[in-house]
Amino acid sequence: MSIIEKRNIDKITHLTQKNLKSLWPSDNLKELKLHTNGENITFECTYEDLKKDLKTYARVTEMTRRTSDQLTAELDWIAYLRNEGLSVASPILNIKNSYLSQFSTGEDNYALSLFKEAPGVQPEKSDLSQELIASKLGTYLAKTHKLTQKYKSNPNTKRHDWSQSPHVQQAAQIISKNNPKMLDEWLKYLEWWKALAKENELFLVHMDSHTGNFNITDSGDITLFDFDDCAFNFFTYDLIVPLLSFENQNPDKNLFQKIETHFLEAYQTEHSIDPIWIKRIPLFKRLRTLEMYAWHIQMFGPPTSQKRIDYFKKLETSSLETMSLF
Protein backbone atom coordinates (compact mmCIF):
# COMPACT_ATOMS: atom_id res chain seq x y z
CA MET A 1 0.00 0.00 0.00
CA SER A 2 1.34 3.44 -0.94
CA ILE A 3 1.88 6.26 1.56
CA ILE A 4 -1.09 8.15 0.09
CA GLU A 5 -3.43 5.16 0.48
CA LYS A 6 -2.54 4.71 4.16
CA ARG A 7 -3.64 8.21 5.18
CA ASN A 8 -6.88 8.89 7.02
CA ILE A 9 -7.55 12.32 5.51
CA ASP A 10 -10.77 12.98 7.47
CA LYS A 11 -9.04 12.40 10.81
CA ILE A 12 -5.96 14.37 9.74
CA THR A 13 -8.17 17.29 8.65
CA HIS A 14 -10.05 17.31 11.97
CA LEU A 15 -6.86 17.21 14.07
CA THR A 16 -5.19 19.87 11.92
CA GLN A 17 -8.09 22.24 12.47
CA LYS A 18 -8.10 21.48 16.20
CA ASN A 19 -4.35 22.20 16.51
CA LEU A 20 -4.57 25.38 14.45
CA LYS A 21 -7.31 26.76 16.69
CA SER A 22 -5.42 25.97 19.89
CA LEU A 23 -1.83 26.84 18.88
CA TRP A 24 -2.27 29.39 16.08
CA PRO A 25 -5.52 30.88 17.42
CA SER A 26 -7.54 33.24 15.26
CA ASP A 27 -11.16 34.31 15.58
CA ASN A 28 -11.49 34.93 11.84
CA LEU A 29 -10.48 31.54 10.37
CA LYS A 30 -13.04 31.23 7.60
CA GLU A 31 -12.18 27.97 5.86
CA LEU A 32 -9.75 25.05 5.98
CA LYS A 33 -9.55 23.36 2.59
CA LEU A 34 -7.41 20.41 1.48
CA HIS A 35 -4.83 21.79 -0.95
CA THR A 36 -2.55 18.85 -1.76
CA ASN A 37 -2.24 15.22 -0.73
CA GLY A 38 1.24 14.32 -1.90
CA GLU A 39 4.58 14.08 -0.14
CA ASN A 40 2.93 16.19 2.56
CA ILE A 41 -0.70 17.04 3.22
CA THR A 42 -1.30 20.76 2.88
CA PHE A 43 -4.36 22.83 3.73
CA GLU A 44 -5.31 26.26 2.48
CA CYS A 45 -6.42 28.40 5.43
CA THR A 46 -8.58 31.39 4.55
CA TYR A 47 -9.13 34.17 7.09
CA GLU A 48 -11.74 36.91 6.98
CA ASP A 49 -10.20 40.37 6.78
CA LEU A 50 -11.74 43.83 6.52
CA LYS A 51 -10.16 44.39 3.09
CA LYS A 52 -9.69 40.91 1.65
CA ASP A 53 -9.51 37.24 2.55
CA LEU A 54 -6.01 36.43 3.78
CA LYS A 55 -4.43 33.00 3.37
CA THR A 56 -1.88 30.81 5.06
CA TYR A 57 -0.94 27.21 4.31
CA ALA A 58 -0.82 24.45 6.92
CA ARG A 59 1.57 21.57 6.20
CA VAL A 60 1.18 18.14 7.78
CA THR A 61 4.14 15.74 7.63
CA GLU A 62 4.43 12.09 8.67
CA MET A 63 6.99 11.72 11.45
CA THR A 64 8.13 8.51 9.75
CA ARG A 65 9.43 10.71 6.91
CA ARG A 66 10.95 13.55 8.90
CA THR A 67 12.11 13.66 12.50
CA SER A 68 11.35 16.64 14.71
CA ASP A 69 15.02 17.68 14.49
CA GLN A 70 15.00 17.51 10.69
CA LEU A 71 11.86 19.64 10.51
CA THR A 72 13.31 22.16 12.96
CA ALA A 73 16.48 22.35 10.88
CA GLU A 74 14.42 23.04 7.74
CA LEU A 75 12.35 25.77 9.38
CA ASP A 76 15.42 27.39 10.95
CA TRP A 77 17.08 27.55 7.53
CA ILE A 78 13.99 29.15 5.95
CA ALA A 79 13.98 31.75 8.74
CA TYR A 80 17.68 32.43 8.10
CA LEU A 81 17.10 32.99 4.37
CA ARG A 82 14.18 35.31 5.19
CA ASN A 83 16.26 37.27 7.69
CA GLU A 84 18.98 37.66 5.06
CA GLY A 85 16.49 39.33 2.71
CA LEU A 86 15.44 36.43 0.49
CA SER A 87 11.74 36.17 -0.31
CA VAL A 88 10.47 32.84 1.04
CA ALA A 89 7.12 31.55 2.29
CA SER A 90 7.94 32.07 5.96
CA PRO A 91 6.91 29.73 8.77
CA ILE A 92 4.73 31.26 11.49
CA LEU A 93 5.45 30.86 15.19
CA ASN A 94 2.66 29.46 17.37
CA ILE A 95 1.73 30.58 20.87
CA LYS A 96 4.44 28.28 22.29
CA ASN A 97 7.05 30.18 20.27
CA SER A 98 7.60 27.14 18.05
CA TYR A 99 7.18 26.53 14.33
CA LEU A 100 6.02 22.95 15.01
CA SER A 101 3.15 21.11 16.61
CA GLN A 102 2.71 17.33 16.75
CA PHE A 103 -0.41 15.18 16.84
CA SER A 104 -1.38 11.52 16.43
CA THR A 105 -4.26 9.93 14.56
CA GLY A 106 -3.79 6.69 16.47
CA GLU A 107 -2.22 5.07 13.42
CA ASP A 108 0.52 7.60 12.67
CA ASN A 109 2.24 10.63 14.19
CA TYR A 110 2.30 13.94 12.34
CA ALA A 111 3.98 17.35 12.53
CA LEU A 112 2.08 20.53 11.72
CA SER A 113 3.55 23.83 10.51
CA LEU A 114 1.92 27.02 9.26
CA PHE A 115 3.32 29.20 6.45
CA LYS A 116 2.55 32.59 4.99
CA GLU A 117 1.16 32.71 1.47
CA ALA A 118 3.74 33.47 -1.23
CA PRO A 119 3.04 36.67 -3.20
CA GLY A 120 2.57 36.45 -6.95
CA VAL A 121 1.29 33.60 -9.12
CA GLN A 122 2.53 30.25 -10.34
CA PRO A 123 4.81 30.59 -13.42
CA GLU A 124 2.26 29.10 -15.83
CA LYS A 125 -0.19 31.85 -14.88
CA SER A 126 2.35 34.64 -15.33
CA ASP A 127 2.39 36.95 -18.35
CA LEU A 128 6.19 37.01 -18.23
CA SER A 129 8.11 35.00 -20.83
CA GLN A 130 9.59 31.66 -19.80
CA GLU A 131 13.06 32.97 -20.65
CA LEU A 132 12.61 35.86 -18.22
CA ILE A 133 11.17 33.60 -15.52
CA ALA A 134 14.11 31.21 -15.95
CA SER A 135 16.53 34.13 -15.71
CA LYS A 136 14.89 35.44 -12.52
CA LEU A 137 14.95 31.95 -11.00
CA GLY A 138 18.61 31.50 -11.90
CA THR A 139 19.47 34.72 -10.09
CA TYR A 140 17.32 33.73 -7.10
CA LEU A 141 18.95 30.30 -6.69
CA ALA A 142 22.39 31.87 -7.03
CA LYS A 143 21.58 34.19 -4.11
CA THR A 144 20.29 31.20 -2.13
CA HIS A 145 23.53 29.32 -2.74
CA LYS A 146 25.67 32.29 -1.73
CA LEU A 147 23.72 32.60 1.52
CA THR A 148 23.78 28.89 2.33
CA GLN A 149 27.58 28.86 2.00
CA LYS A 150 27.65 31.16 5.04
CA TYR A 151 24.94 29.32 6.98
CA LYS A 152 25.92 27.59 10.22
CA SER A 153 23.58 24.71 11.03
CA ASN A 154 22.64 23.89 14.59
CA PRO A 155 24.61 20.65 15.25
CA ASN A 156 21.76 19.37 17.43
CA THR A 157 19.17 19.64 14.66
CA LYS A 158 21.26 19.33 11.50
CA ARG A 159 19.46 18.41 8.29
CA HIS A 160 20.36 15.15 6.54
CA ASP A 161 22.18 14.80 3.24
CA TRP A 162 20.44 13.67 0.05
CA SER A 163 21.56 10.02 0.30
CA GLN A 164 19.87 9.74 3.71
CA SER A 165 16.44 10.72 2.37
CA PRO A 166 13.96 7.85 2.96
CA HIS A 167 13.01 7.42 -0.71
CA VAL A 168 16.69 7.39 -1.76
CA GLN A 169 17.53 4.73 0.82
CA GLN A 170 14.61 2.60 -0.36
CA ALA A 171 15.08 3.26 -4.08
CA ALA A 172 17.09 0.10 -4.85
CA GLN A 173 14.41 -2.11 -3.33
CA ILE A 174 11.60 -0.24 -5.14
CA ILE A 175 13.37 -0.28 -8.51
CA SER A 176 14.39 -3.94 -8.16
CA LYS A 177 10.78 -4.93 -7.55
CA ASN A 178 9.21 -2.79 -10.29
CA ASN A 179 11.87 -2.59 -13.00
CA PRO A 180 14.98 -4.74 -12.38
CA LYS A 181 16.54 -3.56 -15.66
CA MET A 182 17.00 -0.08 -14.14
CA LEU A 183 18.64 -1.31 -10.91
CA ASP A 184 22.25 -1.45 -12.19
CA GLU A 185 21.91 2.05 -13.60
CA TRP A 186 20.54 3.44 -10.33
CA LEU A 187 23.30 1.80 -8.27
CA LYS A 188 25.95 3.18 -10.62
CA TYR A 189 24.62 6.72 -10.28
CA LEU A 190 24.26 6.39 -6.51
CA GLU A 191 27.89 5.30 -6.13
CA TRP A 192 28.94 8.15 -8.41
CA TRP A 193 27.13 10.65 -6.14
CA LYS A 194 28.66 9.15 -2.99
CA ALA A 195 32.14 9.30 -4.50
CA LEU A 196 31.63 12.99 -5.32
CA ALA A 197 30.37 13.62 -1.79
CA LYS A 198 33.60 12.22 -0.30
CA GLU A 199 35.70 14.67 -2.30
CA ASN A 200 33.51 17.82 -2.29
CA GLU A 201 31.64 19.89 0.26
CA LEU A 202 27.86 19.62 0.43
CA PHE A 203 25.60 22.57 1.21
CA LEU A 204 22.00 22.85 2.36
CA VAL A 205 19.88 23.40 -0.76
CA HIS A 206 16.16 23.40 -1.61
CA MET A 207 16.35 20.39 -4.00
CA ASP A 208 12.81 20.83 -5.36
CA SER A 209 12.56 24.27 -6.97
CA HIS A 210 10.50 23.15 -9.95
CA THR A 211 7.90 25.50 -11.42
CA GLY A 212 5.24 24.31 -8.98
CA ASN A 213 7.23 25.45 -5.94
CA PHE A 214 7.66 29.17 -6.50
CA ASN A 215 5.49 32.17 -7.28
CA ILE A 216 6.49 35.18 -9.36
CA THR A 217 5.08 38.70 -9.36
CA ASP A 218 4.45 40.95 -12.39
CA SER A 219 7.74 42.70 -11.64
CA GLY A 220 9.63 39.39 -11.66
CA ASP A 221 10.13 38.91 -7.90
CA ILE A 222 10.29 35.23 -6.95
CA THR A 223 9.18 33.64 -3.69
CA LEU A 224 10.19 30.03 -3.07
CA PHE A 225 8.18 27.64 -0.93
CA ASP A 226 7.90 23.93 -0.03
CA PHE A 227 11.35 23.40 1.49
CA ASP A 228 10.39 19.92 2.72
CA ASP A 229 12.97 18.18 0.51
CA CYS A 230 15.85 20.45 1.48
CA ALA A 231 19.03 18.53 2.30
CA PHE A 232 22.78 18.74 1.96
CA ASN A 233 23.64 18.24 -1.69
CA PHE A 234 25.56 19.76 -4.59
CA PHE A 235 24.57 23.08 -6.12
CA THR A 236 24.30 21.37 -9.52
CA TYR A 237 21.55 19.10 -8.22
CA ASP A 238 19.62 22.19 -7.15
CA LEU A 239 19.98 23.61 -10.67
CA ILE A 240 18.80 20.57 -12.61
CA VAL A 241 15.42 20.36 -10.82
CA PRO A 242 14.00 23.53 -12.44
CA LEU A 243 15.78 22.68 -15.69
CA LEU A 244 13.99 19.32 -15.84
CA SER A 245 10.73 21.10 -15.06
CA PHE A 246 11.24 23.62 -17.88
CA GLU A 247 12.31 20.82 -20.23
CA ASN A 248 9.19 18.74 -19.52
CA GLN A 249 7.00 21.76 -20.23
CA ASN A 250 8.81 22.63 -23.46
CA PRO A 251 9.20 19.70 -25.87
CA ASP A 252 10.57 22.16 -28.44
CA LYS A 253 14.33 21.62 -27.97
CA ASN A 254 15.27 25.01 -29.42
CA LEU A 255 12.98 26.84 -27.00
CA PHE A 256 14.24 24.82 -24.04
CA GLN A 257 17.87 25.53 -24.97
CA LYS A 258 17.08 29.26 -24.88
CA ILE A 259 15.43 28.87 -21.47
CA GLU A 260 18.37 26.83 -20.15
CA THR A 261 20.85 29.41 -21.43
CA HIS A 262 18.99 32.29 -19.76
CA PHE A 263 18.79 30.33 -16.51
CA LEU A 264 22.46 29.34 -16.34
CA GLU A 265 23.79 32.71 -17.49
CA ALA A 266 21.75 34.52 -14.83
CA TYR A 267 22.93 32.07 -12.19
CA GLN A 268 26.60 32.37 -13.11
CA THR A 269 26.41 36.16 -13.23
CA GLU A 270 25.41 36.14 -9.54
CA HIS A 271 27.34 33.09 -8.31
CA SER A 272 30.45 31.59 -9.90
CA ILE A 273 30.62 27.83 -10.26
CA ASP A 274 33.41 25.62 -11.60
CA PRO A 275 32.68 24.64 -15.25
CA ILE A 276 33.06 20.94 -14.33
CA TRP A 277 29.80 21.16 -12.37
CA ILE A 278 28.00 22.58 -15.42
CA LYS A 279 29.34 19.69 -17.50
CA ARG A 280 27.89 17.29 -14.94
CA ILE A 281 24.33 18.60 -15.45
CA PRO A 282 23.30 15.66 -17.73
CA LEU A 283 24.46 13.17 -15.09
CA PHE A 284 22.57 14.91 -12.31
CA LYS A 285 19.47 15.04 -14.54
CA ARG A 286 19.53 11.29 -15.01
CA LEU A 287 20.19 10.72 -11.30
CA ARG A 288 17.15 12.83 -10.48
CA THR A 289 15.03 10.99 -13.05
CA LEU A 290 15.87 7.58 -11.60
CA GLU A 291 15.26 8.94 -8.10
CA MET A 292 11.81 10.25 -9.10
CA TYR A 293 10.90 6.86 -10.56
CA ALA A 294 11.33 5.29 -7.11
CA TRP A 295 9.72 8.25 -5.32
CA HIS A 296 6.54 8.11 -7.41
CA ILE A 297 6.05 4.41 -6.69
CA GLN A 298 6.70 4.90 -2.98
CA MET A 299 4.19 7.77 -2.74
CA PHE A 300 1.45 6.68 -5.17
CA GLY A 301 2.08 3.00 -5.92
CA PRO A 302 2.77 1.41 -9.33
CA PRO A 303 1.21 3.25 -12.30
CA THR A 304 -2.37 2.36 -13.20
CA SER A 305 -3.71 5.31 -15.22
CA GLN A 306 -2.55 5.72 -18.82
CA LYS A 307 -1.09 9.11 -17.96
CA ARG A 308 1.16 7.63 -15.27
CA ILE A 309 2.03 4.61 -17.43
CA ASP A 310 3.19 6.96 -20.20
CA TYR A 311 5.12 9.02 -17.65
CA PHE A 312 6.90 5.95 -16.31
CA LYS A 313 7.82 4.79 -19.80
CA LYS A 314 9.52 8.14 -20.30
CA LEU A 315 11.43 7.75 -17.03
CA GLU A 316 12.54 4.25 -17.95
CA THR A 317 14.21 5.41 -21.17
CA SER A 318 17.91 5.41 -20.40
CA SER A 319 20.19 7.86 -22.20
CA LEU A 320 23.22 6.12 -23.73
CA GLU A 321 24.81 9.54 -24.20
CA THR A 322 24.50 10.27 -20.49
CA MET A 323 25.82 6.85 -19.46
CA SER A 324 28.90 7.38 -21.64
CA LEU A 325 29.87 10.40 -19.51
CA PHE A 326 30.99 8.15 -16.66
ZILINBEL-V544993 format. One record per run of one state. SS is the DSSP state (@ for helix, = for strand, . for the rest). FROM is the first residue (numbers start at 1). TO is the last residue. Records with the same first field share a line. If there is no record, write none. Layout:
SS=FROM-TO / FROM-TO
//
This chain:
.=1-2 / 7-8 / 24-28 / 38-40 / 48-53 / 63-67 / 84-87 / 89-90 / 92-100 / 105-108 / 117-120 / 126-129 / 151-160 / 165-165 / 170-170 / 179-179 / 200-202 / 206-213 / 217-221 / 225-230 / 234-234 / 250-252 / 271-274 / 280-280 / 301-305 / 317-319 / 324-326
@=3-6 / 9-23 / 68-83 / 123-125 / 130-150 / 162-164 / 166-169 / 171-178 / 180-199 / 235-249 / 253-270 / 275-279 / 281-300 / 306-316 / 320-323
==29-37 / 41-47 / 54-62 / 88-88 / 91-91 / 101-104 / 109-116 / 121-122 / 161-161 / 203-205 / 214-216 / 222-224 / 231-233
//
